[in-house]
Amino acid sequence: MAYAAEYQASEPSRAEIDALGEPAVVEFGAPWCGHCRAAQPLVAAAFAAYPQLRHVKVEDGRGRPLGRSFRVRLWPTLVFLRGGVEVARLVRPTDGAAIAAALAKVTA
């Protein structure tokens, strides 16, 4: 499962995310969020080098349990997971190199 261009309206449970055995990135945001839209070209370009990396793009908002369980406060927030454990996090990324570095860390 490569880069996901669209946000999922229904989110997986935290248990499902924690059970992922493969490296993954969970991205929290909203389709109407200006910061999220601005970051998308950077995220897509960074993911181009990792076509097999799982990308879970979740529409977040008030009362959404998955985002709250990761203590997401600003969008977009990218949480980089290996074996269900967070190894890196980027909040409102504006630098493609930072995204690429976090992707390299999660796949190492």
OpenMM code with the backbone's topology and positions (N, CA, C; nanometers):
from openmm import Vec3, app, unit

residues = "MET ALA TYR ALA ALA GLU TYR GLN ALA SER GLU PRO SER ARG ALA GLU ILE ASP ALA LEU GLY GLU PRO ALA VAL VAL GLU PHE GLY ALA PRO TRP CYS GLY HIS CYS ARG ALA ALA GLN PRO LEU VAL ALA ALA ALA PHE ALA ALA TYR PRO GLN LEU ARG HIS VAL LYS VAL GLU ASP GLY ARG GLY ARG PRO LEU GLY ARG SER PHE ARG VAL ARG LEU TRP PRO THR LEU VAL PHE LEU ARG GLY GLY VAL GLU VAL ALA ARG LEU VAL ARG PRO THR ASP GLY ALA ALA ILE ALA ALA ALA LEU ALA LYS VAL THR ALA".split()
positions = [
    Vec3(0.0856, -0.1179, 0.0000),
    Vec3(0.0000, 0.0000, 0.0000),
    Vec3(0.0891, 0.1227, 0.0000),
    Vec3(0.0900, 0.1948, -0.1068),
    Vec3(0.1771, 0.3113, -0.1225),
    Vec3(0.1061, 0.4380, -0.0762),
    Vec3(0.1584, 0.5506, -0.1217),
    Vec3(0.1035, 0.6813, -0.0871),
    Vec3(-0.0467, 0.6855, -0.1112),
    Vec3(-0.1207, 0.7343, -0.0135),
    Vec3(-0.2655, 0.7491, -0.0241),
    Vec3(-0.2961, 0.8964, -0.0491),
    Vec3(-0.3594, 0.9256, -0.1603),
    Vec3(-0.3891, 1.0638, -0.1955),
    Vec3(-0.5109, 1.1186, -0.1207),
    Vec3(-0.6033, 1.0323, -0.0847),
    Vec3(-0.7279, 1.0751, -0.0210),
    Vec3(-0.7313, 1.0341, 0.1260),
    Vec3(-0.7974, 1.1173, 0.2077),
    Vec3(-0.8176, 1.0842, 0.3486),
    Vec3(-0.9265, 0.9790, 0.3623),
    Vec3(-0.9063, 0.8855, 0.4534),
    Vec3(-1.0085, 0.7869, 0.4862),
    Vec3(-1.1075, 0.8517, 0.5818),
    Vec3(-1.2353, 0.8455, 0.5496),
    Vec3(-1.3369, 0.9013, 0.6385),
    Vec3(-1.3527, 0.8135, 0.7630),
    Vec3(-1.3422, 0.6817, 0.7463),
    Vec3(-1.3502, 0.5915, 0.8610),
    Vec3(-1.2083, 0.5528, 0.9007),
    Vec3(-1.1818, 0.5676, 1.0278),
    Vec3(-1.0464, 0.5425, 1.0751),
    Vec3(-1.0321, 0.4027, 1.1316),
    Vec3(-0.9118, 0.3456, 1.1195),
    Vec3(-0.8877, 0.2170, 1.1862),
    Vec3(-0.8804, 0.2401, 1.3376),
    Vec3(-0.8890, 0.1327, 1.4120),
    Vec3(-0.8777, 0.1450, 1.5575),
    Vec3(-0.7306, 0.1564, 1.5961),
    Vec3(-0.7047, 0.2021, 1.7153),
    Vec3(-0.5674, 0.2100, 1.7641),
    Vec3(-0.5076, 0.0703, 1.7734),
    Vec3(-0.5882, -0.0274, 1.8104),
    Vec3(-0.5386, -0.1652, 1.8189),
    Vec3(-0.4929, -0.2148, 1.6823),
    Vec3(-0.5659, -0.1793, 1.5773),
    Vec3(-0.5261, -0.2190, 1.4416),
    Vec3(-0.3933, -0.1543, 1.4023),
    Vec3(-0.3756, -0.0281, 1.4375),
    Vec3(-0.2511, 0.0425, 1.4067),
    Vec3(-0.1358, -0.0170, 1.4873),
    Vec3(-0.1581, -0.0401, 1.6161),
    Vec3(-0.0535, -0.0967, 1.7016),
    Vec3(-0.0125, -0.2367, 1.6564),
    Vec3(-0.1032, -0.3097, 1.5922),
    Vec3(-0.0758, -0.4474, 1.5496),
    Vec3(-0.0025, -0.4542, 1.4157),
    Vec3(0.0176, -0.3412, 1.3490),
    Vec3(0.0869, -0.3440, 1.2205),
    Vec3(0.2285, -0.3979, 1.2402),
    Vec3(0.2608, -0.5008, 1.1693),
    Vec3(0.3948, -0.5571, 1.1793),
    Vec3(0.4919, -0.4926, 1.0829),
    Vec3(0.4372, -0.4266, 0.9830),
    Vec3(0.5198, -0.3644, 0.8796),
    Vec3(0.5403, -0.2156, 0.9104),
    Vec3(0.6463, -0.1568, 0.8570),
    Vec3(0.6625, -0.0118, 0.8717),
    Vec3(0.5437, 0.0595, 0.8079),
    Vec3(0.5017, 0.1692, 0.8696),
    Vec3(0.3855, 0.2431, 0.8203),
    Vec3(0.3945, 0.3887, 0.8630),
    Vec3(0.3201, 0.4713, 0.7921),
    Vec3(0.3061, 0.6116, 0.8285),
    Vec3(0.1577, 0.6401, 0.8405),
    Vec3(0.1176, 0.6968, 0.9538),
    Vec3(-0.0205, 0.7393, 0.9725),
    Vec3(-0.0195, 0.8918, 0.9632),
    Vec3(-0.0970, 0.9426, 0.8691),
    Vec3(-0.1057, 1.0874, 0.8480),
    Vec3(-0.2427, 1.1345, 0.8931),
    Vec3(-0.2441, 1.2322, 0.9822),
    Vec3(-0.3687, 1.2904, 1.0318),
    Vec3(-0.3867, 1.4283, 0.9710),
    Vec3(-0.5069, 1.4582, 0.9252),
    Vec3(-0.5349, 1.5893, 0.8676),
    Vec3(-0.6788, 1.5964, 0.8223),
    Vec3(-0.7058, 1.6907, 0.7327),
    Vec3(-0.8398, 1.7086, 0.6775),
    Vec3(-0.8270, 1.7636, 0.5359),
    Vec3(-0.9177, 1.7262, 0.4464),
    Vec3(-0.9060, 1.7702, 0.3076),
    Vec3(-0.9210, 1.9211, 0.2892),
    Vec3(-0.9851, 1.9881, 0.3829),
    Vec3(-1.0044, 2.1323, 0.3718),
    Vec3(-0.8929, 2.2124, 0.4405),
    Vec3(-0.8019, 2.1451, 0.5082),
    Vec3(-0.6945, 2.2112, 0.5843),
    Vec3(-0.5870, 2.2660, 0.4895),
    Vec3(-0.5615, 2.3946, 0.4968),
    Vec3(-0.4611, 2.4582, 0.4111),
    Vec3(-0.3214, 2.4043, 0.4336),
    Vec3(-0.2843, 2.3803, 0.5579),
    Vec3(-0.1517, 2.3245, 0.5876),
    Vec3(-0.1384, 2.1840, 0.5293),
    Vec3(-0.2474, 2.1082, 0.5367),
    Vec3(-0.2465, 1.9705, 0.4832),
    Vec3(-0.2309, 1.9732, 0.3318),
    Vec3(-0.3055, 2.0602, 0.2658),
    Vec3(-0.2966, 2.0694, 0.1191),
    Vec3(-0.1577, 2.1156, 0.0767),
    Vec3(-0.0985, 2.2084, 0.1501),
    Vec3(0.0349, 2.2584, 0.1157),
    Vec3(0.1414, 2.1499, 0.1310),
    Vec3(0.1229, 2.0598, 0.2258),
    Vec3(0.2222, 1.9551, 0.2516),
    Vec3(0.2115, 1.8383, 0.1543),
    Vec3(0.0990, 1.8219, 0.0878),
    Vec3(0.0770, 1.7032, 0.0061),
    Vec3(0.1807, 1.6813, -0.1039),
    Vec3(0.2224, 1.7836, -0.1791),
    Vec3(0.3264, 1.7574, -0.2800),
    Vec3(0.4569, 1.7067, -0.2187),
    Vec3(0.4924, 1.7566, -0.1010),
    Vec3(0.6141, 1.7112, -0.0328),
    Vec3(0.6006, 1.5662, 0.0131),
    Vec3(0.4850, 1.5337, 0.0685),
    Vec3(0.4610, 1.3979, 0.1172),
    Vec3(0.4607, 1.3004, -0.0007),
    Vec3(0.3900, 1.3360, -0.1064),
    Vec3(0.3829, 1.2490, -0.2245),
    Vec3(0.5207, 1.2263, -0.2855),
    Vec3(0.5999, 1.3309, -0.2959),
    Vec3(0.7339, 1.3178, -0.3534),
    Vec3(0.8223, 1.2283, -0.2669),
    Vec3(0.8139, 1.2425, -0.1356),
    Vec3(0.8951, 1.1596, -0.0459),
    Vec3(0.8528, 1.0132, -0.0540),
    Vec3(0.7226, 0.9881, -0.0620),
    Vec3(0.6723, 0.8513, -0.0696),
    Vec3(0.7062, 0.7852, -0.2020),
    Vec3(0.7358, 0.8615, -0.3050),
    Vec3(0.7691, 0.8033, -0.4364),
    Vec3(0.8879, 0.7082, -0.4270),
    Vec3(0.9782, 0.7332, -0.3342),
    Vec3(1.0956, 0.6474, -0.3163),
    Vec3(1.0649, 0.5231, -0.2325),
    Vec3(0.9446, 0.5159, -0.1758),
    Vec3(0.9060, 0.4042, -0.0887),
    Vec3(0.7688, 0.3505, -0.1301),
    Vec3(0.7570, 0.2952, -0.2506),
    Vec3(0.6248, 0.2540, -0.2997),
    Vec3(0.5603, 0.1401, -0.2204),
    Vec3(0.6377, 0.0640, -0.1460),
    Vec3(0.5810, -0.0478, -0.0697),
    Vec3(0.5444, -0.0088, 0.0745),
    Vec3(0.5787, 0.1117, 0.1157),
    Vec3(0.5523, 0.1546, 0.2532),
    Vec3(0.4040, 0.1847, 0.2713),
    Vec3(0.3478, 0.1335, 0.3753),
    Vec3(0.2052, 0.1548, 0.4040),
    Vec3(0.1821, 0.2979, 0.4516),
    Vec3(0.0843, 0.3650, 0.3904),
    Vec3(0.0475, 0.5029, 0.4241),
    Vec3(-0.1003, 0.5032, 0.4595),
    Vec3(-0.1306, 0.5330, 0.5840),
    Vec3(-0.2682, 0.5388, 0.6312),
    Vec3(-0.3004, 0.6864, 0.6509),
    Vec3(-0.3872, 0.7387, 0.5673),
    Vec3(-0.4205, 0.8817, 0.5685),
    Vec3(-0.5599, 0.8961, 0.6282),
    Vec3(-0.5668, 0.9489, 0.7500),
    Vec3(-0.6904, 0.9515, 0.8264),
    Vec3(-0.7417, 1.0940, 0.8414),
    Vec3(-0.8684, 1.1123, 0.8072),
    Vec3(-0.9317, 1.2424, 0.8317),
    Vec3(-0.9554, 1.2540, 0.9813),
    Vec3(-0.8972, 1.3562, 1.0397),
    Vec3(-0.9022, 1.3741, 1.1844),
    Vec3(-0.9981, 1.4866, 1.2185),
    Vec3(-1.0364, 1.4937, 1.3419),
    Vec3(-1.1240, 1.6000, 1.3881),
    Vec3(-1.1613, 1.5786, 1.5332),
    Vec3(-1.2363, 1.6723, 1.5841),
    Vec3(-1.2803, 1.6676, 1.7238),
    Vec3(-1.3554, 1.5364, 1.7495),
    Vec3(-1.3169, 1.4714, 1.8568),
    Vec3(-1.3848, 1.3485, 1.8964),
    Vec3(-1.3413, 1.2238, 1.8216),
    Vec3(-1.2417, 1.2359, 1.7355),
    Vec3(-1.1920, 1.1193, 1.6625),
    Vec3(-1.0910, 1.0474, 1.7513),
    Vec3(-1.1190, 0.9223, 1.7910),
    Vec3(-1.0356, 0.8549, 1.8905),
    Vec3(-0.8922, 0.8249, 1.8460),
    Vec3(-0.8701, 0.7931, 1.7181),
    Vec3(-0.7343, 0.7574, 1.6772),
    Vec3(-0.6397, 0.8764, 1.6905),
    Vec3(-0.6817, 0.9918, 1.6426),
    Vec3(-0.5986, 1.1122, 1.6551),
    Vec3(-0.5732, 1.1491, 1.7997),
    Vec3(-0.6741, 1.1345, 1.8831),
    Vec3(-0.6561, 1.1673, 2.0247),
    Vec3(-0.5598, 1.0692, 2.0904),
    Vec3(-0.5641, 0.9422, 2.0486),
    Vec3(-0.4750, 0.8433, 2.1099),
    Vec3(-0.3280, 0.8719, 2.0762),
    Vec3(-0.3046, 0.9401, 1.9631),
    Vec3(-0.1686, 0.9796, 1.9253),
    Vec3(-0.1378, 1.1240, 1.9685),
    Vec3(-0.2292, 1.1855, 2.0399),
    Vec3(-0.2137, 1.3233, 2.0897),
    Vec3(-0.1879, 1.4234, 1.9776),
    Vec3(-0.2615, 1.4066, 1.8688),
    Vec3(-0.2499, 1.4976, 1.7552),
    Vec3(-0.3189, 1.6288, 1.7909),
    Vec3(-0.2480, 1.7389, 1.7687),
    Vec3(-0.3027, 1.8710, 1.7997),
    Vec3(-0.3060, 1.9620, 1.6773),
    Vec3(-0.2138, 1.9418, 1.5858),
    Vec3(-0.2074, 2.0237, 1.4645),
    Vec3(-0.2041, 1.9334, 1.3427),
    Vec3(-0.2530, 1.9847, 1.2317),
    Vec3(-0.2538, 1.9091, 1.1064),
    Vec3(-0.1630, 1.9741, 1.0049),
    Vec3(-0.1074, 1.8984, 0.9162),
    Vec3(-0.1007, 1.7534, 0.9214),
    Vec3(0.0037, 1.7068, 1.0220),
    Vec3(-0.0226, 1.5935, 1.0793),
    Vec3(0.0746, 1.5252, 1.1646),
    Vec3(0.1010, 1.3895, 1.1031),
    Vec3(0.2280, 1.3598, 1.0799),
    Vec3(0.2693, 1.2303, 1.0259),
    Vec3(0.3392, 1.1535, 1.1367),
    Vec3(0.2881, 1.0347, 1.1661),
    Vec3(0.3450, 0.9482, 1.2683),
    Vec3(0.4067, 0.8281, 1.1974),
    Vec3(0.5360, 0.8096, 1.2152),
    Vec3(0.6129, 0.7046, 1.1483),
    Vec3(0.6275, 0.5873, 1.2456),
    Vec3(0.5788, 0.4710, 1.2034),
    Vec3(0.5726, 0.3537, 1.2911),
    Vec3(0.6528, 0.2370, 1.2358),
    Vec3(0.7170, 0.1671, 1.3249),
    Vec3(0.7825, 0.0408, 1.2914),
    Vec3(0.7354, -0.0611, 1.3938),
    Vec3(0.6683, -0.1651, 1.3470),
    Vec3(0.6143, -0.2648, 1.4392),
    Vec3(0.5110, -0.2078, 1.5332),
    Vec3(0.4378, -0.1074, 1.4884),
    Vec3(0.3353, -0.0441, 1.5711),
    Vec3(0.3889, 0.0547, 1.6724),
    Vec3(0.5199, 0.0783, 1.6724),
    Vec3(0.5832, 0.1696, 1.7687),
    Vec3(0.6293, 0.2958, 1.6950),
    Vec3(0.5985, 0.4106, 1.7513),
    Vec3(0.6378, 0.5380, 1.6903),
    Vec3(0.7893, 0.5559, 1.6954),
    Vec3(0.8491, 0.5835, 1.5781),
    Vec3(0.9925, 0.6078, 1.5714),
    Vec3(1.0239, 0.7507, 1.5279),
    Vec3(0.9242, 0.8204, 1.4738),
    Vec3(0.9425, 0.9603, 1.4339),
    Vec3(0.8052, 1.0244, 1.4188),
    Vec3(0.8047, 1.1588, 1.4225),
    Vec3(0.6810, 1.2350, 1.4063),
    Vec3(0.7161, 1.3688, 1.3430),
    Vec3(0.6342, 1.4100, 1.2484),
    Vec3(0.6478, 1.5422, 1.1878),
    Vec3(0.5137, 1.6132, 1.1964),
    Vec3(0.5176, 1.7376, 1.2399),
    Vec3(0.3971, 1.8191, 1.2493),
    Vec3(0.4122, 1.9363, 1.1538),
    Vec3(0.3145, 1.9502, 1.0656),
    Vec3(0.3135, 2.0547, 0.9636),
    Vec3(0.4466, 2.0629, 0.8880),
    Vec3(0.4850, 1.9532, 0.8244),
    Vec3(0.6137, 1.9528, 0.7539),
    Vec3(0.6140, 2.0508, 0.6371),
    Vec3(0.7252, 2.1207, 0.6231),
    Vec3(0.7426, 2.2163, 0.5128),
    Vec3(0.8707, 2.1871, 0.4361),
    Vec3(0.9357, 2.0759, 0.4710),
    Vec3(1.0640, 2.0412, 0.4117),
    Vec3(1.0611, 1.8958, 0.3665),
    Vec3(1.0744, 1.8742, 0.2373),
    Vec3(1.0746, 1.7383, 0.1843),
    Vec3(1.1871, 1.6536, 0.2395),
    Vec3(1.3008, 1.7154, 0.2693),
    Vec3(1.4145, 1.6412, 0.3228),
    Vec3(1.3827, 1.5833, 0.4609),
    Vec3(1.3073, 1.6560, 0.5405),
    Vec3(1.2696, 1.6053, 0.6741),
    Vec3(1.1783, 1.4845, 0.6613),
    Vec3(1.0879, 1.4884, 0.5647),
    Vec3(0.9989, 1.3749, 0.5423),
    Vec3(1.0789, 1.2544, 0.4950),
    Vec3(1.1691, 1.2779, 0.4004),
    Vec3(1.2544, 1.1703, 0.3481),
    Vec3(1.3397, 1.1088, 0.4599),
    Vec3(1.3932, 1.1912, 0.5486),
    Vec3(1.4744, 1.1396, 0.6591),
    Vec3(1.3917, 1.0533, 0.7538),
    Vec3(1.2697, 1.0960, 0.7819),
    Vec3(1.1832, 1.0170, 0.8698),
    Vec3(1.1433, 0.8859, 0.8021),
    Vec3(1.1179, 0.8897, 0.6715),
    Vec3(1.0855, 0.7670, 0.5978),
    Vec3(1.2033, 0.6697, 0.5999),
    Vec3(1.3232, 0.7217, 0.5845),
    Vec3(1.4427, 0.6365, 0.5896),
    Vec3(1.4582, 0.5749, 0.7287),
    Vec3(1.4251, 0.6506, 0.8305),
    Vec3(1.4364, 0.6008, 0.9679),
    Vec3(1.3377, 0.4862, 0.9939),
    Vec3(1.2173, 0.4991, 0.9425),
    Vec3(1.1156, 0.3971, 0.9687),
    Vec3(1.1404, 0.2705, 0.8872),
    Vec3(1.2085, 0.2823, 0.7751),
    Vec3(1.2331, 0.1647, 0.6920),
    Vec3(1.3703, 0.1026, 0.7168),
    Vec3(1.4510, 0.1640, 0.8012),
    Vec3(1.5870, 0.1131, 0.8276),
    Vec3(1.5856, -0.0182, 0.9028),
] * unit.nanometer
topology = app.Topology()
chain = topology.addChain("A")
for resn in residues:
    res = topology.addResidue(resn, chain)
    for name in ("N", "CA", "C"):
        topology.addAtom(name, app.Element.getBySymbol(name[0]), res)
